[in-house]
Amino acid sequence: MDQTNWKKLYPGEPVLISSLKAGALSGASGLVIGGVAGIVRSSTPGLFAIASGLQCAALGTTYYATRGAILQAWQVTASSPPQDRIYPSTIAGGITGGTVGGLTRGRANIVPGMIMFSLFGFAGQYVYNALDARHHNSHGAIPTATTQTKPTSKSDHGSIGAQDAKPEEPLWKRVLNSKWSPMKVLSDEQYEKMLREKLLRVEAELAIVDEDIEKVKQREEKARKGGKDGTD
């Protein structure tokens, strides 16, 4: 596959950039959780938080980079069935658990780390696929991956697949934008629209305040005229 078709099939962020973002998010989460756990255990919360943050950052970066590399090597695109992501997630979890576990906790933890994180990768991807399918069904839409027809030959893969494939958002962005997440990632257009809506609400409230002030002035004016007529 040439470089042009490759970019068309994978129009999202490069794997390295997405992996660093996922690692930063995982590290921040580990930093907070480690700090809380350190306070609860009455140990040094600062060192505990730093160690936990570094481990979580290493896990997030390694897992996301390995998973992205496998997805690209196996040519799993946005138009592929969701089931095609289960095996890469499982393999990436095993590689991540074995690598990080061996580096941080010794050789004895390589095999247990591979087994546990393989299960975590499999279960996480399976649950995500189920929730994503339920989300599409609740909105009356069918996921693109289930309706996308596959190319009939290798020669058509570069043309048909490149035309039908849609840009795939990074995993962390899709998780934050899901309906189960309390936070959303806004684009520049969405953020501008939100600011315009807030500005309209503020202008409407100011108009109401101006009307109230005008009514109060009219009442005061009537009261003054009534007082003058009474003295006359």
VEXNU-310347 format. One record per residue (C-alpha): residue number from 1; residue in one letter; y, x negated, z. Coordinates in nm, 4 decimals. Each point is the difference from the previous one (the first is absolute). Layout:
BEGIN
<node NUM, "a", <Y, X, Z>> ...
This chain:
BEGIN
<node 1, "m", <0.0000, 0.0000, 0.0000>> <node 2, "d", <0.3356, -0.1446, -0.0987>> <node 3, "q", <0.2989, -0.0261, 0.2340>> <node 4, "t", <0.1870, 0.2969, -0.1530>> <node 5, "n", <-0.2866, 0.2441, 0.0518>> <node 6, "w", <-0.0596, -0.1387, 0.3468>> <node 7, "k", <0.3588, 0.0755, 0.1040>> <node 8, "k", <-0.0257, 0.3493, -0.1462>> <node 9, "l", <-0.3161, 0.0740, 0.1947>> <node 10, "y", <0.1419, -0.1467, 0.3236>> <node 11, "p", <0.3739, 0.0820, -0.0060>> <node 12, "g", <0.0416, -0.0094, 0.3794>> <node 13, "e", <0.1073, -0.2851, 0.2227>> <node 14, "p", <-0.1817, -0.3345, -0.0201>> <node 15, "v", <-0.2888, -0.0362, 0.2426>> <node 16, "l", <0.1689, -0.2822, 0.1913>> <node 17, "i", <0.3208, 0.1965, 0.0628>> <node 18, "s", <-0.1876, 0.3129, 0.1077>> <node 19, "s", <-0.2284, -0.2084, 0.2220>> <node 20, "l", <0.2941, -0.1621, 0.1763>> <node 21, "k", <0.1595, 0.3399, 0.0595>> <node 22, "a", <-0.3259, 0.1380, 0.1381>> <node 23, "g", <-0.0373, -0.3082, 0.2183>> <node 24, "a", <0.3541, 0.0361, 0.1323>> <node 25, "l", <-0.0608, 0.3653, 0.0845>> <node 26, "s", <-0.3325, -0.0824, 0.1676>> <node 27, "g", <0.1589, -0.2874, 0.1904>> <node 28, "a", <0.2815, 0.2192, 0.1296>> <node 29, "s", <-0.2524, 0.2593, 0.1165>> <node 30, "g", <-0.2102, -0.2678, 0.1685>> <node 31, "l", <0.3106, -0.1432, 0.1657>> <node 32, "v", <0.0866, 0.3342, 0.1584>> <node 33, "i", <-0.3570, 0.0834, 0.1006>> <node 34, "g", <-0.0564, -0.3506, 0.1351>> <node 35, "g", <0.3176, 0.0178, 0.2068>> <node 36, "v", <-0.1015, 0.3322, 0.1530>> <node 37, "a", <-0.3519, -0.1248, 0.0670>> <node 38, "g", <0.1373, -0.3166, 0.1586>> <node 39, "i", <0.2188, 0.2018, 0.2358>> <node 40, "v", <-0.2903, 0.2263, 0.0962>> <node 41, "r", <-0.2247, -0.3002, 0.0710>> <node 42, "s", <0.2744, -0.1642, 0.2074>> <node 43, "s", <-0.0336, -0.3181, -0.2048>> <node 44, "t", <0.2652, -0.1811, -0.2008>> <node 45, "p", <0.1072, 0.2799, -0.2380>> <node 46, "g", <0.1980, -0.2326, -0.2257>> <node 47, "l", <-0.2916, -0.2302, -0.0851>> <node 48, "f", <-0.2366, 0.2961, -0.0190>> <node 49, "a", <0.2303, 0.1777, -0.2443>> <node 50, "i", <0.0437, -0.3095, -0.2192>> <node 51, "a", <-0.3755, -0.0651, -0.0148>> <node 52, "s", <-0.0730, 0.3629, -0.0814>> <node 53, "g", <0.2747, 0.0104, -0.2631>> <node 54, "l", <-0.1265, -0.3149, -0.1735>> <node 55, "q", <-0.3588, 0.1267, -0.0063>> <node 56, "c", <0.1020, 0.3409, -0.1371>> <node 57, "a", <0.2232, -0.1641, -0.2615>> <node 58, "a", <-0.2876, -0.2236, -0.1092>> <node 59, "l", <-0.2358, 0.2991, -0.0167>> <node 60, "g", <0.2431, 0.2147, -0.1983>> <node 61, "t", <0.0965, -0.2728, -0.2458>> <node 62, "t", <-0.3561, -0.1208, -0.0597>> <node 63, "y", <-0.1429, 0.3486, -0.0373>> <node 64, "y", <0.2664, 0.1261, -0.2375>> <node 65, "a", <-0.0045, -0.3160, -0.2127>> <node 66, "t", <-0.3807, -0.0017, -0.0236>> <node 67, "r", <-0.0152, 0.3706, -0.0783>> <node 68, "g", <0.2708, -0.0274, -0.2662>> <node 69, "a", <-0.1723, -0.2962, -0.1637>> <node 70, "i", <-0.3319, 0.1871, -0.0126>> <node 71, "l", <0.1646, 0.3132, -0.1409>> <node 72, "q", <0.1602, -0.2015, -0.2772>> <node 73, "a", <-0.3175, -0.1973, -0.0706>> <node 74, "w", <-0.1996, 0.3226, -0.0284>> <node 75, "q", <0.2810, 0.1648, -0.2021>> <node 76, "v", <0.0426, 0.2876, 0.2450>> <node 77, "t", <0.3261, 0.1711, -0.0978>> <node 78, "a", <0.1892, 0.3116, 0.1071>> <node 79, "s", <-0.2066, 0.2024, -0.2484>> <node 80, "s", <-0.3314, -0.1115, 0.1513>> <node 81, "p", <-0.1994, 0.2351, 0.2267>> <node 82, "p", <0.0770, -0.0366, 0.3724>> <node 83, "q", <-0.3624, -0.1000, 0.0632>> <node 84, "d", <0.0598, -0.3224, -0.1944>> <node 85, "r", <0.2189, -0.1247, 0.2857>> <node 86, "i", <-0.2649, 0.0356, 0.2708>> <node 87, "y", <-0.2003, -0.3117, -0.0924>> <node 88, "p", <0.3073, -0.2269, -0.0347>> <node 89, "s", <0.1318, 0.1225, 0.3353>> <node 90, "t", <-0.3379, -0.0608, 0.1651>> <node 91, "i", <-0.0353, -0.3493, -0.1472>> <node 92, "a", <0.3604, -0.0872, 0.0867>> <node 93, "g", <-0.0571, 0.1163, 0.3567>> <node 94, "g", <-0.3064, -0.2203, 0.0346>> <node 95, "i", <0.1747, -0.3067, -0.1424>> <node 96, "t", <0.3031, 0.0605, 0.2212>> <node 97, "g", <-0.2005, 0.0523, 0.3176>> <node 98, "g", <-0.2166, -0.3055, -0.0597>> <node 99, "t", <0.2880, -0.2286, -0.0959>> <node 100, "v", <0.2518, 0.0983, 0.2680>> <node 101, "g", <-0.2691, 0.0398, 0.2650>> <node 102, "g", <-0.1394, -0.3458, -0.0719>> <node 103, "l", <0.3431, -0.1650, -0.0001>> <node 104, "t", <0.1340, 0.1676, 0.3136>> <node 105, "r", <-0.3101, 0.0583, 0.2141>> <node 106, "g", <-0.2575, -0.2540, -0.1145>> <node 107, "r", <-0.3029, -0.0153, -0.2276>> <node 108, "a", <-0.2014, 0.2370, 0.2189>> <node 109, "n", <0.2314, 0.2865, -0.0977>> <node 110, "i", <-0.0304, -0.0401, -0.3785>> <node 111, "v", <-0.3003, 0.2282, -0.0502>> <node 112, "p", <0.1064, 0.2667, 0.2558>> <node 113, "g", <0.3487, -0.0035, -0.1517>> <node 114, "m", <-0.1367, 0.0460, -0.3503>> <node 115, "i", <-0.2195, 0.2930, 0.1082>> <node 116, "m", <0.2661, 0.1790, 0.2037>> <node 117, "f", <0.2832, -0.0392, -0.2497>> <node 118, "s", <-0.2271, 0.0977, -0.2877>> <node 119, "l", <-0.0626, 0.3259, 0.1836>> <node 120, "f", <0.3725, 0.0341, 0.0689>> <node 121, "g", <0.0840, -0.0559, -0.3658>> <node 122, "f", <-0.2617, 0.2479, -0.1170>> <node 123, "a", <0.0946, 0.2670, 0.2542>> <node 124, "g", <0.3730, -0.0440, -0.0537>> <node 125, "q", <-0.0218, 0.0313, -0.3779>> <node 126, "y", <-0.2418, 0.2939, 0.0226>> <node 127, "v", <0.2270, 0.1892, 0.2406>> <node 128, "y", <0.3063, -0.0813, -0.2111>> <node 129, "n", <-0.1718, 0.1335, -0.3135>> <node 130, "a", <-0.0961, 0.3205, 0.1810>> <node 131, "l", <0.3513, 0.0562, 0.1371>> <node 132, "d", <0.1579, -0.0807, -0.3358>> <node 133, "a", <-0.2287, 0.2474, -0.1800>> <node 134, "r", <0.0788, 0.2679, 0.2570>> <node 135, "h", <0.3714, -0.0675, -0.0419>> <node 136, "h", <-0.0238, 0.0423, -0.3788>> <node 137, "n", <-0.2087, 0.3150, 0.0336>> <node 138, "s", <0.2458, 0.1550, 0.2460>> <node 139, "h", <0.2797, -0.0473, -0.2561>> <node 140, "g", <-0.2077, 0.1485, -0.2796>> <node 141, "a", <-0.0219, -0.3301, -0.1874>> <node 142, "i", <-0.3020, -0.2004, -0.0977>> <node 143, "p", <0.0140, -0.3758, 0.0568>> <node 144, "t", <0.0591, -0.1978, -0.3142>> <node 145, "a", <-0.3064, -0.2114, 0.0625>> <node 146, "t", <-0.2382, 0.2963, -0.0330>> <node 147, "t", <0.1549, 0.1375, -0.3171>> <node 148, "q", <0.0494, -0.3318, -0.1795>> <node 149, "t", <-0.2443, -0.0540, -0.2847>> <node 150, "k", <-0.1392, -0.3477, -0.0345>> <node 151, "p", <0.0269, -0.1978, -0.3254>> <node 152, "t", <-0.2998, 0.0291, -0.2265>> <node 153, "s", <-0.0045, -0.3656, -0.0931>> <node 154, "k", <0.1348, -0.3310, 0.1161>> <node 155, "s", <0.2377, -0.0181, -0.2937>> <node 156, "d", <0.1624, 0.3280, 0.1062>> <node 157, "h", <0.0331, -0.1061, 0.3620>> <node 158, "g", <0.3254, -0.1882, -0.0523>> <node 159, "s", <0.1708, 0.2783, -0.1985>> <node 160, "i", <-0.1253, 0.3258, 0.1567>> <node 161, "g", <-0.0170, -0.1281, 0.3559>> <node 162, "a", <0.3437, -0.1598, -0.0206>> <node 163, "q", <0.1601, 0.3179, -0.1329>> <node 164, "d", <-0.1582, 0.2335, 0.2578>> <node 165, "a", <0.0215, -0.2227, 0.3065>> <node 166, "k", <0.2879, 0.0777, 0.2327>> <node 167, "p", <0.1749, -0.2551, 0.2221>> <node 168, "e", <-0.1944, -0.0234, 0.3231>> <node 169, "e", <0.1997, -0.0295, 0.3203>> <node 170, "p", <-0.1073, -0.2546, 0.2625>> <node 171, "l", <-0.2451, 0.1257, 0.2612>> <node 172, "w", <0.2488, -0.0281, 0.2873>> <node 173, "k", <0.2521, 0.2096, -0.1919>> <node 174, "r", <-0.2597, 0.2662, -0.0857>> <node 175, "v", <-0.1033, 0.0179, 0.3663>> <node 176, "l", <0.3604, 0.0416, 0.1174>> <node 177, "n", <0.0688, 0.2627, -0.2674>> <node 178, "s", <-0.3069, 0.2070, 0.0888>> <node 179, "k", <0.0587, 0.3307, 0.1779>> <node 180, "w", <-0.1706, -0.1298, 0.3166>> <node 181, "s", <0.2522, -0.2806, 0.0451>> <node 182, "p", <0.3114, 0.0640, 0.2132>> <node 183, "m", <0.1985, -0.2411, -0.2220>> <node 184, "k", <0.0808, 0.0027, -0.3701>> <node 185, "v", <0.1017, -0.2717, -0.2432>> <node 186, "l", <0.3043, 0.1220, -0.1943>> <node 187, "s", <0.1048, -0.1208, -0.3415>> <node 188, "d", <0.3648, -0.0662, -0.0828>> <node 189, "e", <0.0291, 0.3395, -0.1713>> <node 190, "q", <-0.1582, 0.1823, 0.2945>> <node 191, "y", <0.2248, -0.1802, 0.2480>> <node 192, "e", <0.3097, 0.0839, -0.2069>> <node 193, "k", <-0.1094, 0.3648, -0.0192>> <node 194, "m", <-0.0497, 0.0096, 0.3777>> <node 195, "l", <0.3481, -0.1443, 0.0590>> <node 196, "r", <0.1535, 0.2544, -0.2397>> <node 197, "e", <-0.1719, 0.2858, 0.1844>> <node 198, "k", <0.1299, -0.1299, 0.3331>> <node 199, "l", <0.3487, -0.0342, -0.1470>> <node 200, "l", <-0.0126, 0.3599, -0.1235>> <node 201, "r", <-0.1060, 0.1200, 0.3454>> <node 202, "v", <0.2854, -0.1939, 0.1611>> <node 203, "e", <0.2503, 0.1450, -0.2487>> <node 204, "a", <-0.1307, 0.3518, 0.0690>> <node 205, "e", <0.0348, -0.0544, 0.3751>> <node 206, "l", <0.3538, -0.1333, -0.0475>> <node 207, "a", <0.0870, 0.3083, -0.2067>> <node 208, "i", <-0.1263, 0.2239, 0.2799>> <node 209, "v", <0.2047, -0.1968, 0.2542>> <node 210, "d", <0.3115, 0.0354, -0.2172>> <node 211, "e", <-0.0544, 0.3765, -0.0186>> <node 212, "d", <-0.0348, 0.0201, 0.3784>> <node 213, "i", <0.3200, -0.2013, 0.0460>> <node 214, "e", <0.1828, 0.2291, -0.2403>> <node 215, "k", <-0.1205, 0.3075, 0.1896>> <node 216, "v", <0.1182, -0.1482, 0.3282>> <node 217, "k", <0.3425, -0.0738, -0.1508>> <node 218, "q", <0.0261, 0.3565, -0.1283>> <node 219, "r", <-0.0839, 0.1372, 0.3449>> <node 220, "e", <0.2588, -0.2221, 0.1635>> <node 221, "e", <0.2584, 0.1108, -0.2562>> <node 222, "k", <-0.0780, 0.3674, 0.0675>> <node 223, "a", <0.0205, -0.0623, 0.3721>> <node 224, "r", <0.3429, -0.1605, -0.0359>> <node 225, "k", <0.1276, 0.2878, -0.2123>> <node 226, "g", <-0.1346, 0.2498, 0.2505>> <node 227, "g", <0.1743, -0.1822, 0.2841>> <node 228, "k", <0.3357, 0.0009, -0.1832>> <node 229, "d", <-0.0246, 0.3743, -0.0757>> <node 230, "g", <-0.0705, 0.0699, 0.3666>> <node 231, "t", <0.3073, -0.1891, 0.1218>> <node 232, "d", <0.2235, 0.1745, -0.2538>> 
